[in-house]
Amino acid sequence: MNNPRNRTVIVADGTFPVHNIPLSYIQNAKRIICCDGSTETLLKTGFIPDAIVGDMDSLSHELAARFADRIYRIEEQETNDLTKTVTWCINKGYNDLVILGATGKREDHTIGNISLLAEYIRIARVMMVTDTGYFVPVDRSITLQSFPGQQISLFSIDINTEITSSGLKYPLKKFRISNWWQATLNEAVGESFNLEFTNGRLIVYFKFR
């Protein structure tokens, strides 16, 4: 897993983390960027956002006045606040991103936010950390660090992607994932595993120890 120090952390308006690993990313962040709806929750934990991004429909008048110097309002409604925030970060040159608070509360938001990782990989180095593990998008063959027994799940955005794996308990050989469940609940057998595919995008989930 990536070092939690000196990363740009985006806090979305889902369930705020309580696990020590996602919290360590906030504690060691180079900067903390809030989607507007997450601002109040972040403040209650004792952290101050460096920027607040979104359409501001979820930000109280009191907080809008208090943080007027760091509010970046984006009115367009073609994307959600998480994508607005990621795009704002990229435009600022912040392209090493950790997303927290993007799951929980509503299942449709959770699924949508996880799927967006496959879009963000086109423009940034990004991972999404939750209270149980973390998601990493990949768009090319890759060797990923793990540990023996780590629970691994794979999700394919592109149905025609043929995946071959090594280093997993249940190996894949030119396998096409046609439904979300089909490559879940796998397990690493060593310190790393390899995924080979020639086109498409995958989202890989790693469960914490």
Phi, psi and omega per residue, in radians:
M1 nan 2.564 -3.063
N2 -1.186 2.591 3.100
N3 -1.055 2.309 -3.090
P4 -1.313 -0.094 -3.032
R5 -1.444 2.484 2.957
N6 1.054 0.650 3.055
R7 -1.856 2.755 2.967
T8 -1.475 2.100 -3.109
V9 -1.830 2.216 3.042
I10 -1.801 2.219 3.111
V11 -1.873 1.986 3.129
A12 -1.585 3.026 -3.005
D13 -1.673 0.723 2.999
G14 -1.710 -2.549 3.118
T15 -1.347 2.153 -3.126
F16 -1.216 2.393 -3.048
P17 -1.198 2.674 3.031
V18 -2.175 -0.274 3.140
H19 -1.218 2.558 -3.063
N20 -1.136 -0.473 -3.117
I21 -1.229 -0.951 3.080
P22 -1.069 -0.613 3.119
L23 -1.132 -0.541 3.130
S24 -1.132 -0.517 3.092
Y25 -1.174 -0.663 3.089
I26 -1.185 -0.788 -3.088
Q27 -1.080 -0.538 -3.075
N28 -1.899 0.213 -3.051
A29 -1.149 2.502 2.987
K30 -1.260 -0.627 3.068
R31 -2.696 2.631 3.112
I32 -2.061 2.134 3.140
I33 -1.998 2.182 -3.111
C34 -1.761 2.345 2.738
C35 -1.161 2.509 -2.901
D36 -0.945 -0.667 -3.070
G37 -1.235 -0.252 -3.099
S38 -1.628 -0.079 -3.005
T39 -1.058 -0.850 -3.085
E40 -1.084 -0.730 3.132
T41 -1.115 -0.752 3.122
L42 -1.055 -0.767 -3.116
L43 -1.075 -0.629 -3.135
K44 -1.131 -0.379 3.134
T45 -1.591 -0.023 3.073
G46 1.677 0.098 3.129
F47 -1.823 2.632 -3.114
I48 -1.999 2.257 3.119
P49 -1.276 2.514 3.028
D50 -1.442 -0.398 3.083
A51 -2.725 2.651 3.085
I52 -2.207 2.149 -3.016
V53 -2.183 2.460 3.060
G54 2.609 -2.941 3.123
D55 -1.512 -0.060 3.053
M56 1.174 0.343 3.102
D57 -1.310 -0.228 -3.118
S58 -1.941 0.133 -3.087
L59 -1.802 2.243 -3.125
S60 -1.162 2.743 3.104
H61 -1.069 -0.631 -3.141
E62 -1.091 -0.816 3.141
L63 -1.247 -0.573 3.095
A64 -1.094 -0.660 3.107
A65 -1.276 -0.713 -3.092
R66 -1.130 -0.637 -3.064
F67 -1.988 0.553 -3.092
A68 -1.007 -0.468 -3.087
D69 -1.351 -0.129 -3.088
R70 -2.347 0.380 3.094
I71 -1.658 2.327 3.110
Y72 -2.201 1.727 -3.052
R73 -1.464 2.248 3.081
I74 -2.180 1.948 -2.956
E75 -1.431 -0.458 -3.005
E76 -1.030 2.569 -3.049
Q77 -1.982 0.297 3.124
E78 -1.417 -0.307 3.128
T79 -2.285 2.810 3.108
N80 -1.463 3.067 -3.060
D81 -1.153 -0.538 3.112
L82 -1.123 -0.786 3.124
T83 -1.176 -0.670 3.052
K84 -0.995 -0.741 -3.085
T85 -1.236 -0.752 3.088
V86 -1.051 -0.804 -3.141
T87 -1.084 -0.730 3.101
W88 -1.052 -0.762 3.124
C89 -1.061 -0.785 -3.138
I90 -1.065 -0.733 3.137
N91 -1.134 -0.419 3.092
K92 -1.520 -0.088 -3.107
G93 1.548 0.205 3.101
Y94 -1.640 1.691 -3.023
N95 -2.078 0.307 3.038
D96 -2.104 1.639 -2.849
L97 -2.019 2.443 2.976
V98 -2.097 2.170 -3.116
I99 -1.808 2.203 3.088
L100 -2.099 2.776 3.062
G101 1.177 0.456 -3.091
A102 -1.714 -0.031 3.135
T103 -2.130 2.977 -3.138
G104 1.561 3.130 -3.116
K105 1.121 -1.307 -3.136
R106 -2.110 2.293 -3.082
E107 -1.157 -0.610 -3.140
D108 -1.165 -0.665 3.069
H109 -1.145 -0.704 3.134
T110 -1.043 -0.886 -3.126
I111 -1.077 -0.786 -3.141
G112 -1.075 -0.774 -3.112
N113 -1.149 -0.715 3.110
I114 -1.097 -0.752 -3.120
S115 -1.108 -0.510 -3.125
L116 -1.132 -0.339 3.086
L117 -0.995 -0.580 3.138
A118 -1.198 -0.391 3.035
E119 -1.465 -0.721 -3.064
Y120 -1.158 -0.494 -3.112
I121 -1.097 -0.343 3.115
R122 -1.218 -0.369 -3.010
I123 -2.230 -0.131 -3.032
A124 -2.699 2.812 2.880
R125 -1.525 2.090 -2.945
V126 -2.533 2.566 2.996
M127 -2.524 2.720 3.122
M128 -2.103 2.153 -3.074
V129 -1.960 2.348 -3.135
T130 -2.121 -2.970 3.099
D131 -1.413 -0.109 -3.140
T132 -2.053 -0.353 -3.093
G133 3.098 -2.699 -3.117
Y134 -2.592 2.674 3.129
F135 -1.937 2.393 3.087
V136 -2.300 2.212 3.048
P137 -1.487 2.522 3.077
V138 -2.356 2.540 -3.116
D139 -2.232 0.328 3.106
R140 -2.811 2.886 3.089
S141 -0.984 2.474 -2.975
I142 -2.778 2.654 2.948
T143 -1.856 2.228 -3.061
L144 -2.029 2.404 3.131
Q145 -1.291 2.523 -3.092
S146 -2.670 -2.774 2.984
F147 -2.635 2.672 -3.099
P148 -0.999 2.237 3.137
G149 1.580 -0.096 3.134
Q150 -1.134 2.325 3.133
Q151 -1.360 2.276 -3.051
I152 -2.259 2.369 3.011
S153 -2.259 2.510 -3.141
L154 -2.067 2.423 3.073
F155 -2.270 2.295 -3.139
S156 -1.855 2.300 3.086
I157 -1.422 -0.526 -3.054
D158 -1.957 2.056 -2.979
I159 -1.138 -0.410 -3.104
N160 -1.541 0.037 -3.136
T161 -1.258 2.175 3.103
E162 -1.731 2.131 -3.003
I163 -1.984 2.298 2.997
T164 -2.106 2.302 -3.100
S165 -2.114 2.730 2.933
S166 -2.467 2.567 -3.110
G167 1.588 0.127 3.063
L168 -1.959 2.605 -3.098
K169 -1.050 -0.685 3.118
Y170 -1.975 1.632 -3.015
P171 -1.219 2.655 3.068
L172 -1.940 2.471 3.091
K173 -2.332 1.852 -3.101
K174 0.835 0.832 -3.046
F175 -1.638 2.325 3.066
R176 -1.794 2.154 3.134
I177 -1.489 1.929 -3.096
S178 -1.787 -0.136 3.065
N179 -2.578 2.650 -2.959
W180 -1.046 -0.540 -3.029
W181 -1.351 -0.314 -2.834
Q182 -1.164 -0.473 -3.130
A183 -2.107 0.500 3.083
T184 -1.591 2.946 2.999
L185 1.031 0.672 3.016
N186 -1.597 -3.058 -3.041
E187 -2.674 2.341 3.065
A188 -1.295 2.502 3.139
V189 -1.855 -0.147 -3.127
G190 -2.549 -2.722 -3.091
E191 -1.437 -0.100 3.114
S192 -2.824 2.896 3.011
F193 -2.518 2.774 -3.041
N194 -2.078 2.413 3.045
L195 -2.108 2.222 3.108
E196 -2.064 2.226 3.046
F197 -2.792 2.648 -3.011
T198 -1.738 -0.322 3.104
N199 -2.723 2.801 3.102
G200 1.823 -3.040 -3.102
R201 -2.419 2.381 3.089
L202 -2.068 2.677 2.943
I203 -2.073 2.160 -3.071
V204 -1.904 2.271 3.091
Y205 -1.858 2.305 3.104
F206 -2.058 2.155 3.087
K207 -1.476 2.472 3.062
F208 -1.103 2.847 3.046
R209 -1.051 nan nan
